[in-house]
Amino acid sequence: MRASLIQIAVDPDESVDSRRQRAAALVREQRGADLVVLPELWTVGAFAYESFAAEAEPADGPTFAAMSGAARDAGVWLHAGSVVEAADAGLFNTSLVISPAGELVRTYRKIHRFGFDQGEAALMEAGGELVTVPLPETTLGLATCYDLRFPELFRGLIGAGAELLVVSAGWPARRRPHWTLLAQARAVENQAYVLACASAGTHAGVEQSGHSIVVDPWGEVLAEAGAAEEVLAVEVDPAKVARTREQFPALKDRRLGLETPPHR
């Protein structure tokens, strides 16, 4: 299974619509991949809080429209990163998963909002459901950026059948060591692949980490990007998850947190 992580740069001097079209072109270039992943809030910038309300859109709004056509043209499953979703209940940080037919098959509203009661945590509502996505070869479990610091979310995802954990992020460069460490930890403790796609560039004065990373179920880093805009392509073997769990059946010894939170 071939996955492509598009570590797009968020440039405040580039319009949102221009970046949508540029991202769509990058997705179309991934023909032959099975899964393509984009970062968190790449349309507006994860720290551009003052722009959230103005750039908010429905889940099936202009970003979906651009990404739907790109996914269909490339024939790929597309995790289109996240958008500022405008909903009746308020604003959400919402990830979009699009099928090769261009259909919106799943959305995930970020559960853990960053900001310590400021920024995203003050401006956006929290999601309440874990989300998995069945693909022909595997099952994805969805998480967004700050979620990476909460291992119970990932335990819930594997309890719901996830084997490949996809993390879309706008992670700051000043905490990049945590990014790498946590991605590997989530892979090792859940014996699952982690595909973590971060943004590049600087927006709202916050330098982004880049360094998108793919980690296998043993914690081995299969591929890692640099700090600039880049497409990280890697082959993953979904069958390795079952082999790893059979060879080292640590998950069978769990005694706590065995209940699965609500998911879809």
C-alpha positions in Angstrom: 0.0 0.0 0.0 1.5 3.3 -1.1 0.8 6.4 1.0 1.8 10.0 0.2 1.9 12.7 2.9 1.7 16.2 1.4 3.6 18.5 3.7 2.2 21.7 2.2 3.6 25.1 3.3 1.1 27.7 4.7 2.2 31.1 3.4 0.2 34.1 4.7 0.8 35.9 1.5 -0.9 33.2 -0.6 -4.7 33.4 -0.8 -6.7 30.5 0.6 -8.2 29.8 -2.8 -4.8 29.8 -4.4 -3.6 27.3 -1.8 -6.6 25.1 -2.4 -5.8 24.9 -6.1 -2.1 24.3 -5.4 -3.0 21.5 -3.0 -5.4 20.0 -5.5 -2.6 19.9 -8.1 -0.3 18.1 -5.7 -3.0 15.5 -4.9 -3.5 14.9 -8.6 0.3 14.2 -8.9 -0.1 11.3 -6.5 -1.8 9.0 -9.1 -0.7 5.5 -8.2 -0.9 6.1 -4.5 -3.6 4.4 -2.4 -3.8 7.0 0.3 -2.9 10.7 0.3 -2.8 12.8 3.5 -2.8 16.6 4.0 -2.1 18.6 7.2 -4.4 20.2 9.7 -6.0 23.6 8.8 -3.7 24.0 5.8 -6.2 26.4 4.1 -6.0 29.0 6.8 -3.1 28.0 9.2 -3.6 26.2 12.5 -2.5 29.3 14.5 -4.2 32.0 12.4 -7.0 32.3 15.0 -8.1 35.7 13.8 -9.0 34.2 10.4 -11.0 31.2 11.7 -14.4 32.8 11.6 -13.9 34.5 8.2 -12.6 31.3 6.5 -15.1 28.9 8.1 -17.0 26.7 5.7 -19.4 23.7 5.7 -17.8 20.3 5.6 -19.0 20.0 2.0 -17.8 23.5 1.1 -15.1 24.9 -1.2 -12.3 22.9 0.2 -14.2 19.6 -0.1 -15.1 20.6 -3.7 -11.5 21.2 -4.7 -10.3 18.0 -2.9 -13.1 15.9 -4.2 -12.2 16.6 -7.8 -8.5 16.0 -7.1 -9.2 12.6 -5.3 -11.3 11.5 -8.2 -8.8 12.5 -10.8 -6.0 10.8 -9.0 -8.0 7.7 -8.0 -6.9 7.9 -4.4 -8.3 7.8 -0.9 -7.7 11.3 0.4 -7.5 12.5 4.0 -7.9 16.1 3.0 -6.5 17.5 6.3 -8.9 19.6 8.3 -10.9 22.8 7.8 -12.6 25.3 10.0 -16.1 23.8 9.8 -19.1 26.2 10.3 -21.9 24.2 11.8 -25.1 25.0 13.7 -23.3 24.2 17.0 -20.4 26.5 16.3 -17.0 26.1 14.7 -15.1 22.8 14.6 -11.7 21.6 13.5 -13.0 19.0 11.1 -11.0 16.5 9.0 -12.4 15.3 5.7 -11.9 11.8 4.2 -12.8 11.4 0.6 -13.1 8.3 -1.5 -11.5 7.7 -4.9 -15.0 8.4 -6.3 -14.8 11.9 -4.8 -17.4 11.2 -2.1 -17.1 12.6 1.5 -17.2 9.3 3.4 -16.2 10.4 6.9 -15.6 13.6 8.9 -13.7 13.8 12.2 -14.2 16.7 14.6 -11.0 17.2 16.7 -11.6 16.1 20.3 -8.6 17.8 22.0 -8.4 21.5 21.2 -5.1 23.3 21.8 -4.7 26.6 23.6 -5.3 26.1 27.4 -8.6 27.9 27.2 -7.3 30.4 24.6 -7.0 30.3 20.8 -8.4 27.1 19.3 -9.7 25.9 22.6 -11.8 29.1 23.0 -12.9 29.5 19.4 -13.9 26.0 18.5 -16.1 23.3 19.9 -14.8 19.9 20.8 -15.7 16.8 18.9 -17.1 13.8 20.8 -16.6 10.7 18.6 -13.8 8.6 17.6 -13.8 7.9 13.8 -12.4 5.0 11.9 -12.5 4.5 8.1 -12.5 1.1 6.5 -10.3 0.9 3.4 -9.9 -2.1 1.1 -6.7 -3.2 2.7 -6.8 -1.7 6.2 -8.8 0.5 8.7 -7.8 4.0 9.4 -8.1 5.7 12.8 -8.3 9.5 12.7 -6.6 12.0 15.0 -5.6 15.7 14.7 -2.5 17.4 16.0 -2.9 17.9 19.8 -4.8 14.6 20.0 -1.3 13.0 19.6 -0.7 13.8 23.3 -3.7 11.7 24.5 -2.9 8.0 24.3 -6.4 7.0 25.4 -7.8 8.3 22.1 -5.6 5.9 20.2 -6.4 3.0 22.4 -10.0 3.7 21.6 -9.2 3.7 17.9 -7.5 0.4 17.9 -10.3 -1.0 20.0 -12.6 0.0 17.1 -10.4 -1.8 14.7 -7.9 0.8 13.5 -4.6 -0.5 12.1 -3.2 2.6 10.5 -3.4 5.8 12.6 -3.5 9.0 10.6 -2.5 12.3 12.3 -3.1 15.5 10.5 -1.2 18.4 12.2 -0.1 22.0 12.3 2.7 21.3 14.9 5.0 24.2 16.0 8.7 23.8 15.3 9.7 24.7 18.9 8.1 21.4 20.0 9.3 19.2 17.1 11.1 16.7 19.4 7.7 15.9 21.0 6.2 15.3 17.6 8.7 12.6 16.7 8.7 11.0 20.1 4.9 10.9 20.4 4.4 9.5 16.9 6.8 6.6 17.7 5.2 6.0 21.1 1.7 5.8 19.6 2.9 3.3 17.0 4.8 1.1 19.5 2.1 1.0 22.2 -0.7 0.3 19.8 1.3 -1.9 17.4 0.0 0.1 14.5 1.3 2.3 11.7 1.3 6.0 12.4 1.2 8.4 9.4 1.6 11.9 10.8 1.4 14.7 8.3 2.4 18.2 9.4 2.5 21.6 7.7 5.5 23.7 6.7 6.0 27.4 6.6 5.3 30.1 9.1 1.9 31.6 9.8 0.6 33.9 12.5 4.2 34.2 13.6 4.5 30.5 14.4 7.1 28.4 12.6 5.8 25.0 11.6 7.7 21.8 12.4 7.4 20.0 9.1 9.0 16.6 9.6 6.0 14.5 8.6 6.7 11.0 9.6 5.7 7.4 9.0 6.3 4.9 11.7 5.7 1.1 11.5 4.1 -1.1 14.3 7.6 -1.8 15.8 8.3 1.9 16.1 10.7 2.0 13.2 10.7 5.3 11.3 10.1 4.3 7.6 10.3 7.9 6.3 10.6 11.4 7.6 10.4 14.7 5.7 12.5 17.8 6.3 11.2 21.2 7.4 10.2 22.6 4.0 7.3 21.8 1.7 7.6 18.2 0.5 5.7 15.1 -0.6 6.7 12.1 1.5 5.9 8.8 -0.3 6.3 5.5 1.5 5.2 1.9 1.1 3.4 0.3 4.1 2.4 -3.3 4.6 -1.0 -3.5 6.3 -0.4 -7.2 7.0 2.5 -6.3 9.3 0.1 -5.0 11.9 -1.4 -8.5 12.5 2.1 -10.1 12.3 3.4 -7.7 14.9 0.5 -8.3 17.3 0.9 -12.1 16.8 4.6 -12.1 17.4 4.5 -9.8 20.5 0.9 -10.0 21.8 1.1 -7.3 24.4 -2.3 -5.9 23.6 -3.9 -9.1 24.9 -2.5 -8.3 28.4 -4.4 -5.0 28.8 -6.4 -4.7 32.0 -7.5 -1.1 32.0 -9.4 1.1 29.5 -10.9 -1.8 27.5 -14.2 -0.1 26.8 -14.4 1.6 23.4 -15.7 5.2 23.4 -18.4 6.2 20.9 -17.2 5.9 17.3 -18.3 5.7 13.8 
